[in-house]
Amino acid sequence: MKLRFSGTGDSGQVPCFGCDCLACQRARLLSCHRREPCCGEIELDGDLILIDAGRMDLAARCERQRPAAILLTHYHADHVQGLLHLRWGRGESIPVYGPKDPQGCADLHKNPGILDFQPGLKPFRPLQLGRLEVTPLPLNHSKPTLGYALSDGVNRLAWLCDTVGLPGATESFLTEWRPHGVVIDATHPDSYIAPRNHNNVAMALEIIERIQPSRAWLTHISHELDADFLATSRTLPEGVELAADGSDILF
Amino acid sequence: MKLRFSGTGDSGQVPCFGCDCLACQRARLLSCHRREPCCGEIELDGDLILIDAGRMDLAARCERQRPAAILLTHYHADHVQGLLHLRWGRGESIPVYGPKDPQGCADLHKNPGILDFQPGLKPFRPLQLGRLEVTPLPLNHSKPTLGYALSDGVNRLAWLCDTVGLPGATESFLTEWRPHGVVIDATHPDSYIAPRNHNNVAMALEIIERIQPSRAWLTHISHELDADFLATSRTLPEGVELAADGSDILF
């Protein structure tokens, strides 16, 4: 199973339009520091499965390889906006899985085009996509949102974004499931006290400490967090790192 | 006054994802034949005014020059999807004008960020943006939609997209106003009979013939229309041409 971080930014991305903070200036100069909307790709047995669809060049990516399925965490624009164009394509329909959310985003459900929106997933009821077992996990966010526990039968990866904290049932599941890898929302620097919809770094690290994966990646990173790391040269615990756009992880 | 056609495609764009028609194959090989979502730019006295905001790289464009204002024709995703990201930028707010449409698109009105959505424009009541006089013109479409009569005091340009036919009052206004240039929706080939939301070429040409501008450009062009022109080597009347992405017109 291969995981690619195809985007690791928040809704404003890095660089953020019109911003002159050090992180945004750096990202304009060095493309390796850019952050597109938070999303990932799983490759398993030659199949491509997308996690979220907020990249603006989604159709171009899908032309290189047509995804076998798309998993949506939720219907905020920065996680689905690439579908607004992709849907008008040609060829076989693409199954799209996600939480039950009758509102969706814009007119996606009303005019799905080639997207085959499946009924809303039920928490903790696994879905089988080829050899990949996908267990939906409720998260805490301002719209119905699911994380995903992903297993190829050997390796276990939890994708936990967008969220602030974790619901008790999800944390209990993960403590028992013992993922090897965890990808988790860490949008804000710690100076952002008591956030309502996303973790700050300290909150994400506390969750990682409790779940105890071998490795963990912080994602959905704001330009404020990048600027904070630049200003403080902060380090992270062993096995934990900031995710970076375009990096691949082999399990 | 300078007009740039920053996008001349329909919602599916050219190339359309997954399509192997001749027009899509050509656009993959030669970028000059690509068509992004239909939108334009007006430059006057050093100010940039955007017409529609469906390009996915809108924030990058606006970083090169911050627009003085954005005019929206309507709230279908392919005309506003670039705002979903741009709104989360920094700096002074950007005024956005458009038709009265309480629904808008996704959560743009609820979470406008740096976008300053103005009250819905009233048909035929002119708005002054610096030296540019902008008169909203009702169009026929599946969502509340306005075209714009644009004048710098000397040159007159009408932007008429998206529309199928023209409401009588709009056509009467234009016949009297006598625009030098007309940009008009011609999404479909003529084989597309009795379209509901967009003109086919014959319908657009009939309107141009009645309004009698010196020059006219067909826009919002589908890959089917490009393929039709490729297959038939069809020509257009003198003074009328297919708009092309990136082309500039000086008035």
Interface residues (C-beta under 8 A of the other chain):
Chain A: S11 G12 Q13 P15 C16 F17 G18 C19 D20 P37 M56 D57 A59 C62 E63 R66 H76 A77 D78 Q81 L84 H85 L86 W88 G89 R90 G91 C105 A106 D107 I114
Chain B: S11 G12 Q13 P15 C16 F17 G18 C19 D20 P37 M56 D57 A59 C62 E63 R66 H76 A77 D78 Q81 L84 H85 L86 W88 G89 R90 G91 C105 A106 D107 I114
